[in-house]
Amino acid sequence: MIKPLPPTADEKIWLDQKSKLKKLFPFLTDADFITASGKKEMIMNHLQITLGKTKSELESILATL
């Protein structure tokens, strides 16, 4: 049986940010964050549309989490 690899530092940061975003915007669901591994840019584009924020506004929100 193959054990999954532990999350990288970047993955841990993203998981934390994702959790905080869901608390800040309770209407976000797990489906808003699902995409192929390594496709964070696709998630960011989806979140921009869903939240009605620009890329810089979303980056600013993430920076404050």
N, CA, C and O atoms as a CHARMM CRD file, in Angstrom:
* protein
*
  260
    1    1 MET  N      0.84200  -1.18400   0.00000 PROA 1      0.00000
    2    1 MET  CA     0.00000   0.00000   0.00000 PROA 1      0.00000
    3    1 MET  C      0.88600   1.24600   0.00000 PROA 1      0.00000
    4    1 MET  O      1.83500   1.33900   0.77900 PROA 1      0.00000
    5    2 ILE  N      0.57500   2.19100  -0.86800 PROA 2      0.00000
    6    2 ILE  CA     1.35000   3.42700  -0.98700 PROA 2      0.00000
    7    2 ILE  C      0.72800   4.49000  -0.09200 PROA 2      0.00000
    8    2 ILE  O     -0.47000   4.76500  -0.16100 PROA 2      0.00000
    9    3 LYS  N      1.56300   5.07300   0.73800 PROA 3      0.00000
   10    3 LYS  CA     1.09600   6.14700   1.61500 PROA 3      0.00000
   11    3 LYS  C      1.18000   7.47600   0.86500 PROA 3      0.00000
   12    3 LYS  O      2.13900   7.70600   0.12800 PROA 3      0.00000
   13    4 PRO  N      0.20000   8.34300   1.04000 PROA 4      0.00000
   14    4 PRO  CA     0.26400   9.65300   0.38800 PROA 4      0.00000
   15    4 PRO  C      1.40100  10.48000   0.98000 PROA 4      0.00000
   16    4 PRO  O      1.74300  10.36300   2.15600 PROA 4      0.00000
   17    5 LEU  N      1.97000  11.32000   0.12000 PROA 5      0.00000
   18    5 LEU  CA     3.04300  12.20000   0.58300 PROA 5      0.00000
   19    5 LEU  C      2.46500  13.28100   1.48600 PROA 5      0.00000
   20    5 LEU  O      1.34300  13.73800   1.27000 PROA 5      0.00000
   21    6 PRO  N      3.22100  13.68900   2.49100 PROA 6      0.00000
   22    6 PRO  CA     2.73500  14.79700   3.34300 PROA 6      0.00000
   23    6 PRO  C      2.68800  16.07900   2.51400 PROA 6      0.00000
   24    6 PRO  O      3.44800  16.22100   1.55600 PROA 6      0.00000
   25    7 PRO  N      1.81300  17.00500   2.86800 PROA 7      0.00000
   26    7 PRO  CA     1.72000  18.25000   2.09700 PROA 7      0.00000
   27    7 PRO  C      3.00400  19.06400   2.19100 PROA 7      0.00000
   28    7 PRO  O      3.67500  19.07200   3.22300 PROA 7      0.00000
   29    8 THR  N      3.33500  19.74700   1.10100 PROA 8      0.00000
   30    8 THR  CA     4.49100  20.63400   1.07700 PROA 8      0.00000
   31    8 THR  C      4.15200  21.89500   1.86800 PROA 8      0.00000
   32    8 THR  O      3.00500  22.09900   2.26600 PROA 8      0.00000
   33    9 ALA  N      5.14700  22.72700   2.08900 PROA 9      0.00000
   34    9 ALA  CA     4.92500  23.98200   2.82100 PROA 9      0.00000
   35    9 ALA  C      3.90700  24.85300   2.08600 PROA 9      0.00000
   36    9 ALA  O      3.03400  25.45300   2.71300 PROA 9      0.00000
   37   10 ASP  N      4.01800  24.92300   0.74900 PROA 10     0.00000
   38   10 ASP  CA     3.07300  25.72500  -0.03300 PROA 10     0.00000
   39   10 ASP  C      1.66500  25.15100   0.06900 PROA 10     0.00000
   40   10 ASP  O      0.69600  25.90400   0.17000 PROA 10     0.00000
   41   11 GLU  N      1.54400  23.83900   0.04500 PROA 11     0.00000
   42   11 GLU  CA     0.23200  23.20500   0.16700 PROA 11     0.00000
   43   11 GLU  C     -0.37700  23.47200   1.53700 PROA 11     0.00000
   44   11 GLU  O     -1.58400  23.69000   1.64700 PROA 11     0.00000
   45   12 LYS  N      0.44700  23.45600   2.58100 PROA 12     0.00000
   46   12 LYS  CA    -0.05200  23.75500   3.92500 PROA 12     0.00000
   47   12 LYS  C     -0.57500  25.18800   4.00900 PROA 12     0.00000
   48   12 LYS  O     -1.62100  25.44300   4.60600 PROA 12     0.00000
   49   13 ILE  N      0.16500  26.12100   3.40300 PROA 13     0.00000
   50   13 ILE  CA    -0.25000  27.52700   3.39600 PROA 13     0.00000
   51   13 ILE  C     -1.57100  27.66600   2.65500 PROA 13     0.00000
   52   13 ILE  O     -2.47800  28.35300   3.12400 PROA 13     0.00000
   53   14 TRP  N     -1.68500  27.01000   1.48600 PROA 14     0.00000
   54   14 TRP  CA    -2.91200  27.09400   0.70700 PROA 14     0.00000
   55   14 TRP  C     -4.08300  26.49800   1.47100 PROA 14     0.00000
   56   14 TRP  O     -5.17400  27.06800   1.46400 PROA 14     0.00000
   57   15 LEU  N     -3.87900  25.36600   2.12800 PROA 15     0.00000
   58   15 LEU  CA    -4.96000  24.74700   2.90400 PROA 15     0.00000
   59   15 LEU  C     -5.44100  25.67800   4.01300 PROA 15     0.00000
   60   15 LEU  O     -6.63700  25.76400   4.29000 PROA 15     0.00000
   61   16 ASP  N     -4.49900  26.37100   4.64200 PROA 16     0.00000
   62   16 ASP  CA    -4.84400  27.32400   5.69700 PROA 16     0.00000
   63   16 ASP  C     -5.61500  28.50700   5.11000 PROA 16     0.00000
   64   16 ASP  O     -6.62900  28.92700   5.66600 PROA 16     0.00000
   65   17 GLN  N     -5.13300  29.04200   3.98500 PROA 17     0.00000
   66   17 GLN  CA    -5.80800  30.16400   3.34600 PROA 17     0.00000
   67   17 GLN  C     -7.20800  29.76200   2.88600 PROA 17     0.00000
   68   17 GLN  O     -8.16000  30.52900   3.03200 PROA 17     0.00000
   69   18 LYS  N     -7.32600  28.56500   2.33400 PROA 18     0.00000
   70   18 LYS  CA    -8.62400  28.08000   1.86400 PROA 18     0.00000
   71   18 LYS  C     -9.61800  28.02000   3.02900 PROA 18     0.00000
   72   18 LYS  O    -10.77000  28.43200   2.89100 PROA 18     0.00000
   73   19 SER  N     -9.16800  27.51200   4.16100 PROA 19     0.00000
   74   19 SER  CA   -10.01900  27.42400   5.34000 PROA 19     0.00000
   75   19 SER  C    -10.46600  28.81100   5.79700 PROA 19     0.00000
   76   19 SER  O    -11.63400  29.01300   6.13000 PROA 19     0.00000
   77   20 LYS  N     -9.54400  29.75300   5.81300 PROA 20     0.00000
   78   20 LYS  CA    -9.86500  31.11000   6.24700 PROA 20     0.00000
   79   20 LYS  C    -10.78500  31.82000   5.25400 PROA 20     0.00000
   80   20 LYS  O    -11.66500  32.58100   5.65400 PROA 20     0.00000
   81   21 LEU  N    -10.57800  31.56800   3.95000 PROA 21     0.00000
   82   21 LEU  CA   -11.45700  32.15300   2.94500 PROA 21     0.00000
   83   21 LEU  C    -12.88600  31.65300   3.12500 PROA 21     0.00000
   84   21 LEU  O    -13.84000  32.41900   2.99600 PROA 21     0.00000
   85   22 LYS  N    -13.02600  30.36300   3.42200 PROA 22     0.00000
   86   22 LYS  CA   -14.35600  29.79000   3.61500 PROA 22     0.00000
   87   22 LYS  C    -15.03800  30.38600   4.84100 PROA 22     0.00000
   88   22 LYS  O    -16.26300  30.50600   4.86400 PROA 22     0.00000
   89   23 LYS  N    -14.27100  30.76100   5.85600 PROA 23     0.00000
   90   23 LYS  CA   -14.85200  31.41300   7.03200 PROA 23     0.00000
   91   23 LYS  C    -15.23800  32.85700   6.71900 PROA 23     0.00000
   92   23 LYS  O    -16.27000  33.34800   7.17500 PROA 23     0.00000
   93   24 LEU  N    -14.38600  33.53400   5.92700 PROA 24     0.00000
   94   24 LEU  CA   -14.63800  34.92500   5.56300 PROA 24     0.00000
   95   24 LEU  C    -15.81500  35.05400   4.59300 PROA 24     0.00000
   96   24 LEU  O    -16.59300  36.00400   4.67000 PROA 24     0.00000
   97   25 PHE  N    -15.93500  34.08300   3.67700 PROA 25     0.00000
   98   25 PHE  CA   -17.01000  34.06300   2.68900 PROA 25     0.00000
   99   25 PHE  C    -17.73900  32.73100   2.82000 PROA 25     0.00000
  100   25 PHE  O    -17.44500  31.79300   2.08000 PROA 25     0.00000
  101   26 PRO  N    -18.68900  32.63500   3.75500 PROA 26     0.00000
  102   26 PRO  CA   -19.33700  31.35600   4.07100 PROA 26     0.00000
  103   26 PRO  C    -20.07500  30.70300   2.90400 PROA 26     0.00000
  104   26 PRO  O    -20.36500  29.50700   2.95900 PROA 26     0.00000
  105   27 PHE  N    -20.38100  31.45000   1.86300 PROA 27     0.00000
  106   27 PHE  CA   -21.08200  30.86600   0.72600 PROA 27     0.00000
  107   27 PHE  C    -20.15800  30.05000  -0.16800 PROA 27     0.00000
  108   27 PHE  O    -20.63400  29.34100  -1.05500 PROA 27     0.00000
  109   28 LEU  N    -18.83100  30.13600   0.04600 PROA 28     0.00000
  110   28 LEU  CA   -17.89700  29.31200  -0.72200 PROA 28     0.00000
  111   28 LEU  C    -18.01400  27.86600  -0.26200 PROA 28     0.00000
  112   28 LEU  O    -18.19000  27.58800   0.92400 PROA 28     0.00000
  113   29 THR  N    -17.91200  26.96000  -1.21200 PROA 29     0.00000
  114   29 THR  CA   -17.99500  25.53500  -0.89700 PROA 29     0.00000
  115   29 THR  C    -16.70200  24.84300  -1.30800 PROA 29     0.00000
  116   29 THR  O    -15.84700  25.44700  -1.95700 PROA 29     0.00000
  117   30 ASP  N    -16.56300  23.58300  -0.93100 PROA 30     0.00000
  118   30 ASP  CA   -15.39000  22.81500  -1.35000 PROA 30     0.00000
  119   30 ASP  C    -15.30100  22.75500  -2.87200 PROA 30     0.00000
  120   30 ASP  O    -14.20300  22.70600  -3.42600 PROA 30     0.00000
  121   31 ALA  N    -16.43800  22.75900  -3.54400 PROA 31     0.00000
  122   31 ALA  CA   -16.45500  22.70900  -5.01200 PROA 31     0.00000
  123   31 ALA  C    -15.77100  23.93000  -5.62300 PROA 31     0.00000
  124   31 ALA  O    -15.24400  23.84800  -6.73200 PROA 31     0.00000
  125   32 ASP  N    -15.77300  25.05500  -4.92000 PROA 32     0.00000
  126   32 ASP  CA   -15.11000  26.25900  -5.42700 PROA 32     0.00000
  127   32 ASP  C    -13.58900  26.11800  -5.43500 PROA 32     0.00000
  128   32 ASP  O    -12.89500  26.91100  -6.07100 PROA 32     0.00000
  129   33 PHE  N    -13.07800  25.12600  -4.74100 PROA 33     0.00000
  130   33 PHE  CA   -11.63600  24.96500  -4.62500 PROA 33     0.00000
  131   33 PHE  C    -11.10900  23.71800  -5.33400 PROA 33     0.00000
  132   33 PHE  O     -9.90900  23.44600  -5.30100 PROA 33     0.00000
  133   34 ILE  N    -12.00900  22.95500  -5.98000 PROA 34     0.00000
  134   34 ILE  CA   -11.59300  21.71200  -6.61400 PROA 34     0.00000
  135   34 ILE  C    -11.04900  21.98500  -8.01000 PROA 34     0.00000
  136   34 ILE  O    -11.70500  22.63100  -8.82700 PROA 34     0.00000
  137   35 THR  N     -9.86700  21.49700  -8.27100 PROA 35     0.00000
  138   35 THR  CA    -9.24500  21.54100  -9.58800 PROA 35     0.00000
  139   35 THR  C     -8.07900  20.57300  -9.58900 PROA 35     0.00000
  140   35 THR  O     -7.73200  20.01800  -8.54700 PROA 35     0.00000
  141   36 ALA  N     -7.48900  20.37100 -10.71500 PROA 36     0.00000
  142   36 ALA  CA    -6.34700  19.46800 -10.79700 PROA 36     0.00000
  143   36 ALA  C     -5.20000  20.00900  -9.96100 PROA 36     0.00000
  144   36 ALA  O     -5.02700  21.22100  -9.83000 PROA 36     0.00000
  145   37 SER  N     -4.43300  19.11500  -9.40900 PROA 37     0.00000
  146   37 SER  CA    -3.29400  19.49700  -8.58000 PROA 37     0.00000
  147   37 SER  C     -2.36500  20.42500  -9.36300 PROA 37     0.00000
  148   37 SER  O     -2.09700  20.20400 -10.54400 PROA 37     0.00000
  149   38 GLY  N     -1.88300  21.45700  -8.69100 PROA 38     0.00000
  150   38 GLY  CA    -0.95700  22.38600  -9.32100 PROA 38     0.00000
  151   38 GLY  C     -1.64000  23.43200 -10.18400 PROA 38     0.00000
  152   38 GLY  O     -0.96400  24.14400 -10.92700 PROA 38     0.00000
  153   39 LYS  N     -2.94300  23.54500 -10.11000 PROA 39     0.00000
  154   39 LYS  CA    -3.69100  24.49300 -10.93900 PROA 39     0.00000
  155   39 LYS  C     -4.29000  25.60300 -10.08500 PROA 39     0.00000
  156   39 LYS  O     -5.45500  25.96500 -10.25200 PROA 39     0.00000
  157   40 LYS  N     -3.50300  26.13200  -9.18600 PROA 40     0.00000
  158   40 LYS  CA    -3.99500  27.16800  -8.27400 PROA 40     0.00000
  159   40 LYS  C     -4.51300  28.38600  -9.04700 PROA 40     0.00000
  160   40 LYS  O     -5.46500  29.03700  -8.61500 PROA 40     0.00000
  161   41 GLU  N     -3.89600  28.68800 -10.17000 PROA 41     0.00000
  162   41 GLU  CA    -4.31700  29.84700 -10.96700 PROA 41     0.00000
  163   41 GLU  C     -5.77100  29.69600 -11.43500 PROA 41     0.00000
  164   41 GLU  O     -6.51100  30.67900 -11.49400 PROA 41     0.00000
  165   42 MET  N     -6.17500  28.46900 -11.76600 PROA 42     0.00000
  166   42 MET  CA    -7.56000  28.22300 -12.17500 PROA 42     0.00000
  167   42 MET  C     -8.51800  28.48500 -11.01400 PROA 42     0.00000
  168   42 MET  O     -9.59500  29.05200 -11.20000 PROA 42     0.00000
  169   43 ILE  N     -8.11300  28.06600  -9.81500 PROA 43     0.00000
  170   43 ILE  CA    -8.93600  28.30800  -8.63500 PROA 43     0.00000
  171   43 ILE  C     -9.03200  29.80800  -8.37300 PROA 43     0.00000
  172   43 ILE  O    -10.10400  30.32800  -8.06500 PROA 43     0.00000
  173   44 MET  N     -7.90900  30.48800  -8.49900 PROA 44     0.00000
  174   44 MET  CA    -7.89300  31.93100  -8.25600 PROA 44     0.00000
  175   44 MET  C     -8.83100  32.64400  -9.23700 PROA 44     0.00000
  176   44 MET  O     -9.57600  33.53700  -8.83300 PROA 44     0.00000
  177   45 ASN  N     -8.80400  32.26600 -10.50000 PROA 45     0.00000
  178   45 ASN  CA    -9.69800  32.87600 -11.49100 PROA 45     0.00000
  179   45 ASN  C    -11.15500  32.61800 -11.12300 PROA 45     0.00000
  180   45 ASN  O    -11.98800  33.52000 -11.20900 PROA 45     0.00000
  181   46 HSD  N    -11.46200  31.39900 -10.71600 PROA 46     0.00000
  182   46 HSD  CA   -12.83100  31.05600 -10.31400 PROA 46     0.00000
  183   46 HSD  C    -13.25400  31.88200  -9.09600 PROA 46     0.00000
  184   46 HSD  O    -14.37400  32.39200  -9.04800 PROA 46     0.00000
  185   47 LEU  N    -12.36400  32.01100  -8.12000 PROA 47     0.00000
  186   47 LEU  CA   -12.69000  32.78900  -6.92400 PROA 47     0.00000
  187   47 LEU  C    -12.90500  34.26100  -7.24800 PROA 47     0.00000
  188   47 LEU  O    -13.77700  34.90400  -6.66300 PROA 47     0.00000
  189   48 GLN  N    -12.11400  34.80200  -8.17900 PROA 48     0.00000
  190   48 GLN  CA   -12.28800  36.19600  -8.58800 PROA 48     0.00000
  191   48 GLN  C    -13.71000  36.40500  -9.10700 PROA 48     0.00000
  192   48 GLN  O    -14.37300  37.37800  -8.74900 PROA 48     0.00000
  193   49 ILE  N    -14.16300  35.50100  -9.93800 PROA 49     0.00000
  194   49 ILE  CA   -15.50700  35.60800 -10.51600 PROA 49     0.00000
  195   49 ILE  C    -16.56700  35.42300  -9.43300 PROA 49     0.00000
  196   49 ILE  O    -17.51300  36.20500  -9.34400 PROA 49     0.00000
  197   50 THR  N    -16.40700  34.38600  -8.61200 PROA 50     0.00000
  198   50 THR  CA   -17.39100  34.07700  -7.57700 PROA 50     0.00000
  199   50 THR  C    -17.50700  35.20500  -6.55700 PROA 50     0.00000
  200   50 THR  O    -18.61000  35.53800  -6.12500 PROA 50     0.00000
  201   51 LEU  N    -16.38500  35.79100  -6.17200 PROA 51     0.00000
  202   51 LEU  CA   -16.39100  36.83600  -5.15500 PROA 51     0.00000
  203   51 LEU  C    -16.58100  38.23700  -5.73700 PROA 51     0.00000
  204   51 LEU  O    -16.82800  39.19100  -4.99900 PROA 51     0.00000
  205   52 GLY  N    -16.46600  38.36000  -7.06500 PROA 52     0.00000
  206   52 GLY  CA   -16.58900  39.67400  -7.69000 PROA 52     0.00000
  207   52 GLY  C    -15.41800  40.57600  -7.34600 PROA 52     0.00000
  208   52 GLY  O    -15.58200  41.78200  -7.16100 PROA 52     0.00000
  209   53 LYS  N    -14.23700  39.98300  -7.26000 PROA 53     0.00000
  210   53 LYS  CA   -13.02100  40.72400  -6.89500 PROA 53     0.00000
  211   53 LYS  C    -12.03400  40.70700  -8.05200 PROA 53     0.00000
  212   53 LYS  O    -12.04400  39.79400  -8.87700 PROA 53     0.00000
  213   54 THR  N    -11.18300  41.72500  -8.10300 PROA 54     0.00000
  214   54 THR  CA   -10.09900  41.72000  -9.08500 PROA 54     0.00000
  215   54 THR  C     -8.98500  40.82300  -8.56600 PROA 54     0.00000
  216   54 THR  O     -8.99000  40.40900  -7.40700 PROA 54     0.00000
  217   55 LYS  N     -8.04200  40.53300  -9.43100 PROA 55     0.00000
  218   55 LYS  CA    -6.91300  39.69300  -9.03900 PROA 55     0.00000
  219   55 LYS  C     -6.16100  40.34300  -7.88100 PROA 55     0.00000
  220   55 LYS  O     -5.79900  39.66700  -6.91800 PROA 55     0.00000
  221   56 SER  N     -5.92700  41.64200  -7.97100 PROA 56     0.00000
  222   56 SER  CA    -5.18300  42.31800  -6.90300 PROA 56     0.00000
  223   56 SER  C     -5.97700  42.35900  -5.59600 PROA 56     0.00000
  224   56 SER  O     -5.39800  42.24800  -4.51500 PROA 56     0.00000
  225   57 GLU  N     -7.29600  42.51800  -5.69200 PROA 57     0.00000
  226   57 GLU  CA    -8.12400  42.50000  -4.48000 PROA 57     0.00000
  227   57 GLU  C     -8.07000  41.12300  -3.82100 PROA 57     0.00000
  228   57 GLU  O     -7.94800  41.02500  -2.60000 PROA 57     0.00000
  229   58 LEU  N     -8.15900  40.06500  -4.61900 PROA 58     0.00000
  230   58 LEU  CA    -8.10100  38.72200  -4.07300 PROA 58     0.00000
  231   58 LEU  C     -6.73000  38.44200  -3.47000 PROA 58     0.00000
  232   58 LEU  O     -6.63600  37.84100  -2.40000 PROA 58     0.00000
  233   59 GLU  N     -5.67300  38.86600  -4.14100 PROA 59     0.00000
  234   59 GLU  CA    -4.32100  38.66900  -3.59600 PROA 59     0.00000
  235   59 GLU  C     -4.16000  39.42100  -2.28100 PROA 59     0.00000
  236   59 GLU  O     -3.51200  38.93300  -1.35500 PROA 59     0.00000
  237   60 SER  N     -4.75500  40.62100  -2.20100 PROA 60     0.00000
  238   60 SER  CA    -4.70100  41.40300  -0.97000 PROA 60     0.00000
  239   60 SER  C     -5.42800  40.68800   0.16700 PROA 60     0.00000
  240   60 SER  O     -4.94400  40.65900   1.29800 PROA 60     0.00000
  241   61 ILE  N     -6.58700  40.11300  -0.13600 PROA 61     0.00000
  242   61 ILE  CA    -7.34300  39.37000   0.86900 PROA 61     0.00000
  243   61 ILE  C     -6.51500  38.18200   1.36200 PROA 61     0.00000
  244   61 ILE  O     -6.42500  37.94100   2.56600 PROA 61     0.00000
  245   62 LEU  N     -5.91500  37.44500   0.43100 PROA 62     0.00000
  246   62 LEU  CA    -5.10600  36.28700   0.79800 PROA 62     0.00000
  247   62 LEU  C     -3.88700  36.69600   1.63600 PROA 62     0.00000
  248   62 LEU  O     -3.47900  35.97200   2.54400 PROA 62     0.00000
  249   63 ALA  N     -3.32300  37.84600   1.32700 PROA 63     0.00000
  250   63 ALA  CA    -2.14100  38.31000   2.06000 PROA 63     0.00000
  251   63 ALA  C     -2.47300  38.64400   3.50600 PROA 63     0.00000
  252   63 ALA  O     -1.60000  38.57600   4.37100 PROA 63     0.00000
  253   64 THR  N     -3.72500  39.00300   3.77900 PROA 64     0.00000
  254   64 THR  CA    -4.10100  39.38900   5.13100 PROA 64     0.00000
  255   64 THR  C     -4.58000  38.20200   5.96600 PROA 64     0.00000
  256   64 THR  O     -4.79800  38.33800   7.17000 PROA 64     0.00000
  257   65 LEU  N     -4.74300  37.03900   5.32900 PROA 65     0.00000
  258   65 LEU  CA    -5.23300  35.86800   6.06400 PROA 65     0.00000
  259   65 LEU  C     -4.15100  35.27700   6.93700 PROA 65     0.00000
  260   65 LEU  O     -4.38800  34.28500   7.62700 PROA 65     0.00000
